[in-house]
Structure formats: structure tokens, C-alpha cells
Amino acid sequence: MTRKLTLLISALTMSVVVAGCNTVKGLGEDIQSVGRAGEEAIN
């Protein structure tokens, strides 16, 4: 029982970590996109 609970908690924790990484990566790509658009508007 304890082992199953530990595995469940570990799996949930890993899913949150992976989702967080994807969100941060997406945010970085959005910021780069805005920067490129700003540079093109200025030139």
C-alpha cells in the first residue's frame, strides 16, 4: 500500500514538473516572437 501511494505521488509530481517546463518554454518562445515583431516594425 505504501509503495503504491509513493508511486502515485511521484507520478503526479512529475506530471506537474513536466507541465511547468512546457509552459515556461512556451512563454520564452512567445517573448522571442514579440521581440522579432518589434524589430521588424522599427526597421
N, C-alpha and C positions, 0 to 999 in steps of 0.2 A: 504494500500500500504506500509506504513512504517513498519507495523508488519511483512508482508511477506518478506520484504528486510532484516529486523533484523533476522528472522528465517533462511533465506538463508545464510547470513554472518556467523551466529552461526554454521550452519551445515558445511560450508566449513572450518571454523576454527577447529572444532572438528575432521574433517577428516584428516587435516594436523597434528594435535597433535597425533592422533592415529597412523598414518603412521610413524611419527617420533619415537614414542615409540617402534614400531616393529623393526625399523632399528637399534636403539641403542641396543635392546635386542639381535638381530641377531649378531651385532658386538661383543658384550660381549661373546656370545657363540663361535664365531669364535676364539677369543683370547684365551679362555679356551682350545679349541681344539688344537691350536698351542702349548700351554704350555704343554699339556699332551703328544703330539707327541715329543716335545723336551726332556721331562723327560724320555720317553721310549728310545729315541736314545742314551741318555747318559748312561742309565743302561744297 
